[in-house]
Amino acid sequence: MVSPSQQPFSHKYVIKARFEVEGVVEKPDVIGAIFGQTEGLFGSDLDLRELQKSGRIGRIEITLKSEKDKTTGTITIPSSLDRVSTAIIAAALESVDRIGPCESKIILEKVEDLREEKRRAIMEKAKEILKNWIIETAPSTEEILREVSEAVRQAEVIEYGPERLPAGPEVDSGSLIIVEGRADVINLLKCGIKNVIGVEGTKIPQTVIELAKNKETTAFLDGDRGGDLILKELLQVADIDYVARAPPGKEVEELTPKEIMKALRERVPVERIKEAGAAPPPPPPQVPRAELPGKVLDAIKELRGTLEALLYDESWNEIERIPVSELAERLKALEGVKAVVFDGVVTQRLLDLAEGKGIKVIIGDRISDLAKRPLEVKVMTMSELSR
């Protein structure tokens, strides 16, 4: 039977530090130095050995590498003590000036509040639950939803500029989406996209030309000959930054919300369009379902709702399973990761990090608005692979 003093505690904080040693040492040397040189500094109440025995301090994790007669690494110490005691332990680390037979220096990086990380994760999950709850409890008849949604969205269409162009109520915001006509504006409003304006013909109105001068502007056009003509005109008279197209043969007004968001995610810089002679932009690289091992497809199903991430090497061997809150930090520290599957949002920061680390595949729960999609990183959602 476990005595009360040995009961495990839930860790509230994590102390993170890095160290530099003038010589070659190993993990036991680092741990021994920490225990030995902090022993007795603040009495038995804050003695690391006793705190670890009682579970108030967790297992001390050490990572290190030695190069050119110098050792560097990191120290991670979980703590269930109060803030003051945890701060004292963190400060005491920096008093360690020798590791093994060598001179050393320990630098405190930060003290993380795990509860804050957990609160943020819970808040994000609560938002997702509420959103899905609202959708699932809405009327189930698709026709009723379409009619009611259209009536509401049509009411939001405004007339903008001297040409009385159809537009969304946020057309004056910091970014702009240009579409062909009123029906396209209405369809984007159904998806909650309100910074939109229609040109109403191949002759580009002066209002649209002026709006595009000072905004990040995306032309979102039909996947037909008419879309090609309007794109050609826009490239000649307006300052366009990105181009998105409906699938070949389809019009923006008939796209589903999922198709609209996919097309906007896959928009391409206008420079690429000009280099290709205004040809429709090629689709970005995808990860065919058939290329993924069955164990990965199974893992995708199991990950939903866990707020966890799986890291794989080039052969799809699992390297590590970690909380999503630790994903960015672990990717910075690890080498050899070629694919990431996680129950979270693919952000621009994560894609930039993946590109820098040579990661080839990112599969997330959903994808945020991205300013730049690296060409060498394949991005998909778990929903696309679960179909």
C-alpha angles and dihedrals in degrees: 000000000000115000120230091253090057097049111124117251128213107247115236102180140031122209113211124190139157129219140202123203127190095223142019118301137158135227096267089054091055095047091045091052092050093050095039100046096043095045113119095003094119105013131262094304091070099031108132095218093053093043091052092049090054093046095244089117118041131216113306109236119207129189120182146160132194125216132163094354092308129105125204131175151129136272123209121188121179114211135193092181123111121273095264095050092044090051091051092051090048092050092046090060090067090059090069105103103164131048115188106324094330137092112250144179127211119199121194110229102183147312111239123208103221091193090060090053090048091048091053092049091049091049092052091048091047090054090051092047092050092048092050091043092056092048095046095047094048118105109292100216107102094206093055091049092050095049095046093044092049092049091052095044094047088057088059095057111106133190111243133196130353089301089059091230120187109254145156121258092253096053089122093059124112096275133040137207116201118205133173105252152346095283090055091050090052092049092052091047088057087062092050093255104139105162092084137119133183124224094205097214143003092286104087111225119234090237090063092046091053094045092052093055096075104025138072096256130200122189108212108189142171118270094241143080092282090056090050091054094049090047090052091051093046092051089055101047110020137059100244121178103183139016127211124181136197113240113281111288094011130106127223091237092063099045121114118238089256092053091048094052091045092052092049092048089053096049114136132215113267090237090069091051092051092048089052093049095253092303116157109277115260116245115257119253114281135194108244111221089233091062093061121086116244091245090060093049089050090049090053090059093047095048096062111112095007099097087221135128133216121209120204136189125227092280092050093253111151112250101178145343114217142160113274089238089067096044100100094046094047093048089054090053101040129077128202097037109143102165137030126196115183145161096239148071122300103228133186090249091055093048092050090050091047091051091051093049095048094247111163105191133040120181116180140164091255141344125243125216105292126204093194132017113203110231093219096054118078111213128194140154125241089239091061091053096042095060 
